[in-house]
């Protein structure tokens, strides 16, 4: 006997994906937006870069356009519902519930180890082939057989052997089995993200070879071969370095969207992108600077979303070498940061102070014991004296040379920390080198902007803390913290009060030990022409164009 959940499951957690740095493209400001998007259904989107591939399993490609394009081509078994957020002018996602997408329902076994999905019937891919259970099984076989996509790492430990854990019940029913009830939330949320996308296996198998059995290399060779999903849009044309045109998928499971066609133009300069929306030459501008958004907020012809966000401004320290191997020094650094100045001078109040890792709206979250870090150089100086450094210390703060907000924040920290006797040298480093050097232990401290795709407790805690993990840029290994996370996973439902006690204790330990200092959350970096409704602040930062509508 199984208990039907109908997409309001009590077991929910997800694998967050770390947001990457922007790689700016180059193109002139050209063309104009449709004069009447509502009647034509056509919009112009200006983006700083251009998608280079839409084959997610081939490898993760950072960049604004890559994620926006790829995510709109694909669909998953379930998705996180869109909900109203009090005090904001747009919707956000519910992190802890799920609703039908390619599946029409799912059931959870009484022991909460088996998740059975009933697929919708009659759903067609962008190639016109009907969705069935074989597509689901083959999609996950492909994900795990393609090392470049990193899928095995994303799904571990919930899903390690698709061949034994995913079963076909009939042509329209599949089941997933996990080893622990505490893994259930992770599994569900993974399935609701881009890494859970289902592919048209008939189309891909037709184009496979013995050397390329999953048609991964074949697809990577030409973006126009990427229309193998069940999402709301498909590629119409690609002009390298200039624009990508996408058209609505007439077979989309929720019906053809109001936005019938989008022209995605590369415009490298953020000020130009902002101006194009103001002038009516573009309908949507992506990856804007906070200062430009602050100006646009005064313009009635433009909408700048004011929702909360899961994107964080993060200061990390190498905890394996002096001086940041001393927790007292790390704690002192937490008081040597001018939080309010950063909010106003760098982000024009488009960011808000947020000094911990967990979602403060999560069920059973309690942050009452968390330390409240404020900019206080005198306190920082005294803490350093107590740590045996009455004269302060010097270090190098490394930042991504393609993230102006991070560079500007570093300057603010440099100036303010000097009042505490801390001498900061700023090093601007290319993104790839910075990531490699940080994980190799060659960087003393790092300032970055990142995010978890989901904000559920277990993985939010683990994202930056897994020993040896690719996102543990502080190189932090704390047995007490890790034990608390393990106890939370063993407590069953990840959103239960019992598990919540361990998540809160783990967050307190992480915040007090301060391998990372969470400075702020940064609001959405987009602007839309007034009259375009339906924007949702998603945790993956892509726009769901199928949800957009035009005001009459």
C-alpha positions in Angstrom: 0.0 0.0 0.0 1.5 3.4 -1.0 0.6 6.8 0.2 -0.1 9.3 -2.5 1.6 12.7 -2.1 0.3 14.5 -5.2 3.2 16.9 -5.1 3.1 18.2 -1.6 5.7 15.9 -0.2 7.0 16.0 3.3 10.4 14.8 2.1 12.2 17.5 0.1 15.7 18.6 -0.4 17.9 19.4 -3.4 21.3 19.6 -4.8 22.3 23.2 -5.3 24.5 24.1 -8.2 27.1 26.8 -7.7 26.4 29.8 -9.9 29.4 30.7 -12.2 31.0 33.9 -13.2 29.9 35.8 -16.3 31.9 35.6 -19.4 31.2 38.7 -21.4 30.6 38.5 -25.1 31.0 41.3 -27.6 28.5 42.8 -30.0 27.2 46.1 -31.0 23.9 47.6 -29.7 21.7 47.0 -32.7 18.1 46.3 -33.7 15.0 47.2 -31.8 12.4 45.4 -29.8 9.0 44.7 -31.2 6.8 47.8 -31.0 3.9 45.6 -29.9 5.1 42.5 -28.1 1.6 41.6 -26.9 0.2 41.2 -30.5 3.3 39.7 -32.1 4.3 37.5 -29.2 8.0 38.3 -30.0 10.5 39.7 -27.5 14.1 40.9 -27.6 16.4 39.8 -24.8 19.8 41.4 -24.4 22.5 39.3 -22.7 26.2 39.8 -21.9 27.3 36.5 -23.5 26.1 33.8 -25.9 25.3 30.2 -25.1 28.0 27.9 -26.5 26.2 24.6 -26.1 23.0 23.2 -24.8 24.2 19.7 -24.0 24.2 19.8 -20.2 25.7 16.3 -19.8 28.7 17.3 -21.9 29.8 19.7 -19.2 28.6 22.7 -17.2 29.2 25.9 -19.0 29.0 29.1 -16.8 27.4 32.2 -18.2 24.1 34.0 -18.3 23.0 32.9 -21.8 24.0 29.2 -21.5 21.8 28.7 -18.5 18.9 30.7 -19.8 18.8 28.9 -23.1 19.5 25.4 -21.9 16.9 25.5 -19.1 14.1 26.7 -21.4 14.7 23.9 -23.9 14.3 21.2 -21.2 11.7 19.9 -18.8 11.7 17.6 -15.8 9.4 15.2 -14.0 8.4 17.7 -11.4 9.1 21.4 -10.6 9.0 23.8 -7.7 5.8 25.9 -7.7 5.8 29.6 -8.2 4.4 31.5 -5.2 3.8 35.1 -4.2 6.3 36.8 -1.9 5.1 39.3 0.5 6.5 42.8 -0.1 7.9 42.1 -3.6 6.6 42.7 -7.1 7.2 39.3 -8.5 6.9 35.6 -7.7 9.5 33.3 -6.2 9.8 29.5 -6.0 8.6 27.3 -3.2 11.8 25.5 -2.2 10.1 22.7 -0.3 7.2 21.5 -2.4 6.8 20.1 -5.9 4.1 20.1 -8.6 3.5 18.1 -11.8 5.5 18.7 -14.9 6.2 15.7 -17.2 4.9 13.4 -14.5 1.3 13.8 -13.5 1.7 12.5 -9.9 4.1 10.5 -7.7 3.7 8.1 -4.7 6.1 7.6 -1.8 6.3 4.2 -0.1 5.5 4.0 3.6 9.2 3.6 4.5 9.9 6.7 2.3 12.5 4.9 0.2 10.7 4.3 -3.1 9.4 7.2 -5.3 7.1 6.1 -8.1 6.3 8.6 -10.9 3.3 8.3 -13.2 4.1 10.0 -16.5 1.7 12.1 -18.5 0.6 10.4 -21.6 0.6 12.1 -25.1 3.5 14.4 -24.3 5.6 15.1 -27.3 9.3 16.1 -27.6 10.5 18.9 -29.8 11.1 16.2 -32.4 7.5 15.0 -32.1 8.3 11.7 -30.3 6.1 10.7 -27.4 7.5 10.6 -23.8 7.6 7.2 -22.1 9.4 5.4 -19.3 12.3 4.4 -21.6 13.1 8.1 -22.1 13.5 8.5 -18.3 15.7 5.5 -17.8 17.9 6.3 -20.9 18.2 9.9 -19.8 19.7 8.9 -16.5 21.8 6.2 -18.0 23.3 9.0 -20.3 23.8 11.4 -17.4 25.8 8.9 -15.4 27.8 7.5 -18.4 29.0 11.0 -19.4 31.7 12.0 -16.9 32.1 15.5 -18.2 28.7 16.5 -17.0 29.4 15.7 -13.4 26.0 14.1 -12.8 27.3 11.3 -10.6 28.7 13.9 -8.2 25.5 16.0 -8.2 23.3 12.9 -7.3 25.6 11.3 -4.8 24.7 9.7 -2.4 21.0 9.6 -3.2 21.5 8.1 -6.6 24.7 6.2 -7.3 23.6 3.3 -9.6 20.7 4.2 -11.9 20.6 0.7 -13.3 19.5 -0.8 -10.0 17.8 2.3 -8.4 15.6 3.4 -11.3 13.0 0.8 -12.5 10.5 0.8 -15.3 7.1 -0.3 -13.9 5.2 0.1 -17.2 5.4 2.3 -20.3 4.3 5.4 -18.3 5.5 4.6 -14.8 9.0 4.6 -13.2 10.4 4.3 -9.7 13.5 5.6 -7.9 14.8 3.9 -4.8 17.1 5.6 -2.2 19.0 4.0 0.7 17.9 6.4 3.5 14.6 8.3 4.1 16.7 11.4 4.7 17.8 11.3 1.0 14.2 11.7 -0.3 14.1 15.5 -0.3 17.4 15.6 -2.1 16.2 13.2 -4.8 13.0 15.1 -5.4 14.7 18.5 -5.7 17.4 17.1 -8.0 14.6 15.8 -10.3 13.1 19.3 -10.3 16.3 20.9 -11.5 18.0 21.1 -14.9 20.1 18.1 -13.9 16.9 16.1 -13.9 15.9 17.0 -17.5 14.4 14.2 -19.5 15.5 13.7 -23.1 14.0 12.3 -26.3 15.9 9.0 -26.4 14.6 8.0 -29.8 16.1 11.0 -31.4 19.4 10.7 -29.7 19.8 7.0 -30.2 19.2 7.6 -33.9 22.2 9.8 -33.9 24.5 7.7 -31.7 27.5 5.6 -32.8 29.5 2.9 -31.1 32.2 5.6 -30.3 29.5 8.1 -29.1 26.8 5.8 -27.7 24.8 8.6 -26.1 25.2 11.2 -28.9 26.9 13.6 -26.6 29.8 14.5 -28.9 27.4 14.6 -31.8 25.2 17.1 -30.0 28.1 19.3 -28.8 29.3 19.8 -32.4 26.3 21.8 -33.4 23.9 23.7 -31.1 21.1 23.3 -33.6 21.2 19.6 -32.7 20.1 20.5 -29.2 16.4 20.3 -29.7 15.9 17.0 -27.9 14.0 18.1 -24.8 10.4 18.6 -23.7 10.7 22.2 -22.7 8.8 25.3 -23.7 11.2 26.5 -26.4 13.5 25.2 -29.1 16.3 26.7 -31.2 15.3 28.4 -34.4 18.7 29.8 -35.4 22.2 30.6 -34.1 24.4 33.4 -35.3 27.7 33.0 -33.5 28.7 36.0 -31.5 25.6 37.9 -32.3 22.2 36.3 -31.6 20.2 33.2 -30.9 16.6 32.9 -31.9 14.2 30.6 -30.0 10.7 29.7 -30.8 7.9 28.3 -28.7 7.5 24.5 -28.7 4.0 23.8 -30.0 4.0 20.5 -28.1 4.9 22.0 -24.7 3.1 20.1 -21.9 1.4 23.2 -20.6 0.4 24.6 -24.0 2.1 27.0 -26.3 3.4 30.0 -24.3 2.4 33.7 -24.8 6.0 34.5 -25.8 6.0 32.8 -29.2 9.5 33.9 -30.3 12.6 35.5 -28.6 15.6 37.1 -30.2 18.5 36.9 -27.8 21.1 39.6 -28.8 24.6 39.8 -27.3 25.4 43.2 -25.9 28.5 43.2 -23.8 28.2 46.5 -22.0 25.7 46.4 -19.0 24.9 50.1 -19.3 23.9 49.7 -22.9 21.7 46.7 -22.1 20.0 48.9 -19.4 19.5 51.8 -21.9 18.0 49.5 -24.5 15.2 48.5 -22.2 14.6 52.2 -21.4 14.5 53.1 -25.0 12.2 50.2 -26.0 14.9 48.6 -28.1 14.8 45.5 -25.9 12.1 43.8 -23.8 14.4 42.1 -21.2 17.9 42.9 -20.1 20.0 40.3 -18.2 23.0 40.6 -15.9 22.7 44.3 -15.1 24.7 46.3 -12.6 22.9 47.3 -9.4 23.7 50.9 -10.0 22.0 50.8 -13.4 19.0 49.0 -11.9 18.7 51.7 -9.2 18.3 54.2 -12.0 15.8 52.1 -13.9 13.7 51.7 -10.8 12.7 55.4 -11.2 11.4 54.8 -14.7 7.8 53.8 -15.1 8.5 52.2 -18.5 10.7 49.6 -16.8 10.1 46.9 -14.2 13.0 45.9 -11.9 12.1 43.0 -9.7 12.5 43.4 -5.9 12.3 39.8 -4.7 14.7 38.2 -2.3 17.4 36.0 -3.7 19.6 33.0 -3.0 22.6 34.7 -4.6 25.3 35.4 -2.0 28.3 37.7 -1.7 30.9 35.4 -0.1 34.2 36.1 1.7 36.2 32.9 2.1 39.5 32.2 3.9 42.0 29.4 3.5 41.6 27.7 6.9 44.7 25.5 6.4 47.4 28.2 6.6 48.2 31.2 8.7 46.7 33.6 9.5 43.3 32.2 8.8 43.9 28.8 10.4 43.2 30.6 13.6 39.4 30.9 14.2 40.0 34.0 16.3 41.5 35.8 13.2 38.6 34.6 11.1 36.1 35.9 13.6 37.9 39.3 13.8 37.7 39.5 10.0 33.9 39.2 10.3 33.9 42.5 12.2 36.4 44.2 9.7 33.8 44.3 6.9 31.7 47.4 6.2 28.4 45.6 5.5 26.3 48.8 5.3 28.7 50.6 3.0 28.8 47.6 0.7 25.0 47.5 0.5 24.8 51.2 -0.4 28.0 52.0 -2.3 28.5 48.8 -4.3 24.9 47.5 -4.7 22.9 50.7 -4.5 20.6 48.9 -1.9 20.0 46.1 -4.4 21.5 43.7 -1.9 20.6 43.0 1.7 22.7 41.9 4.7 22.5 38.1 5.3 25.2 36.5 7.4 24.4 32.8 7.4 23.9 30.0 5.0 20.5 28.5 5.6 17.2 29.8 4.3 15.5 31.7 7.1 12.1 30.7 5.8 12.8 27.0 6.0 10.6 24.9 8.2 12.0 24.6 11.8 14.8 27.0 11.1 16.0 28.9 14.2 18.8 31.4 14.0 18.3 33.0 17.4 21.7 31.9 18.6 23.6 33.0 15.5 26.2 35.7 16.0 25.3 39.1 14.5 28.3 40.4 12.7 28.5 44.2 12.3 31.2 46.4 10.9 33.3 47.3 14.0 37.0 47.8 13.4 37.8 48.5 17.0 36.3 45.2 18.1 38.2 43.5 15.3 41.4 45.1 16.5 40.8 44.0 20.1 40.0 40.4 18.9 43.3 40.3 17.0 45.2 41.5 20.1 43.6 38.7 22.0 44.8 36.3 19.3 48.4 37.6 19.7 48.3 40.1 16.8 48.2 43.5 18.4 49.8 45.0 15.3 47.4 43.4 13.0 48.4 41.4 9.9 48.7 41.6 6.1 47.2 39.3 3.5 46.1 39.1 -0.2 42.4 39.1 -1.1 41.9 37.5 -4.5 38.8 38.4 -6.7 37.5 37.4 -10.1 38.6 40.0 -12.6 35.3 39.7 -14.4 33.1 40.5 -11.5 33.1 44.3 -10.9 30.8 44.0 -7.9 33.3 41.7 -6.2 36.2 44.1 -7.1 34.3 47.1 -5.7 33.5 45.1 -2.5 37.2 44.2 -2.1 38.1 47.9 -2.2 35.5 48.7 0.5 37.0 45.9 2.7 40.5 47.1 2.0 39.7 50.6 3.2 37.7 49.5 6.3 39.9 46.7 7.5 42.9 49.2 7.6 41.2 50.8 10.6 41.6 47.4 12.4 45.2 47.2 11.5 44.7 44.8 8.7 46.6 45.5 5.5 44.7 44.1 2.5 46.3 43.7 -1.0 43.8 43.0 -3.8 44.7 40.6 -6.6 42.4 40.5 -9.6 42.6 37.0 -11.2 41.0 35.3 -14.1 38.1 33.0 -13.0 39.6 29.7 -14.1 42.9 30.4 -12.5 41.3 31.7 -9.3 39.2 28.6 -8.9 42.2 26.3 -9.5 44.6 28.2 -7.2 42.0 28.4 -4.4 41.3 24.7 -4.4 45.1 24.1 -4.5 45.5 26.1 -1.3 47.4 28.9 -3.0 44.9 31.7 -2.2 44.8 33.3 1.2 41.3 34.7 0.9 38.7 34.9 -1.9 35.8 37.2 -2.6 33.1 35.8 -4.9 29.5 35.8 -5.8 27.7 32.4 -5.9 24.5 30.6 -5.1 22.9 27.3 -4.4 20.3 26.3 -6.9 18.2 25.1 -4.0 18.2 26.4 -0.4 17.2 23.2 1.4 19.1 22.5 4.7 21.3 19.5 4.1 22.9 20.5 0.9 23.0 24.2 1.7 25.2 23.2 4.6 27.3 20.7 2.6 27.8 22.8 -0.6 30.8 24.7 0.7 32.0 22.2 3.3 32.5 18.8 1.8 36.1 17.8 2.5 37.8 17.6 -0.9 34.7 19.0 -2.6 35.0 21.3 -5.6 33.1 24.1 -3.8 34.9 23.9 -0.5 37.1 26.9 -1.3 37.9 27.5 2.4 39.4 24.0 2.5 37.5 23.6 5.8 37.3 20.2 7.5 35.5 20.2 10.8 34.5 16.8 12.3 32.0 18.3 14.7 30.2 20.1 11.9 30.2 17.0 9.6 28.9 14.9 12.5 25.9 17.2 13.0 25.1 17.1 9.2 25.2 13.3 9.3 22.9 13.2 12.3 20.5 15.4 10.5 20.5 13.1 7.5 19.8 10.1 9.8 16.9 11.9 11.5 14.5 11.0 8.6 12.5 13.8 6.9 14.9 16.6 6.3 12.2 19.2 7.1 11.2 17.6 10.4 11.7 19.3 13.8 14.1 16.5 14.7 16.3 17.1 11.7 15.9 20.8 12.1 17.7 20.7 15.4 20.8 19.3 13.8 20.7 21.7 10.8 20.5 24.7 13.2 23.3 23.3 15.3 25.4 22.8 12.2 24.8 26.3 10.9 25.7 27.7 14.3 29.0 25.8 14.3 29.7 26.9 10.7 29.0 30.6 11.5 31.0 30.7 14.7 34.0 28.9 13.1 33.7 31.4 10.2 35.5 29.7 7.4 33.2 31.8 5.2 31.6 35.1 5.9 28.3 35.6 4.1 28.1 39.3 3.5 24.9 39.8 1.6 22.2 38.4 -0.7 22.0 40.1 -4.1 18.6 40.8 -5.7 17.7 39.8 -9.3 20.0 41.5 -11.8 17.4 41.8 -14.6 15.0 44.5 -15.9 11.9 44.1 -18.0 9.8 46.4 -20.1 6.7 47.5 -18.3 3.7 45.4 -19.3 5.6 42.1 -19.3 4.2 40.1 -16.4 5.0 36.7 -14.9 8.7 37.1 -13.9 9.8 34.6 -11.3 13.0 34.8 -9.3 14.2 31.3 -9.7 17.0 29.7 -7.7 18.8 28.8 -11.0 18.6 32.5 -12.1 17.1 31.7 -15.5 13.9 33.3 -16.7 11.0 31.0 -17.3 9.8 32.7 -20.5 6.8 30.3 -20.7 5.4 32.0 -17.6 5.6 35.5 -19.1 2.4 37.3 -20.2 1.6 40.6 -21.8 -0.5 43.2 -20.1 -3.4 44.3 -22.3 
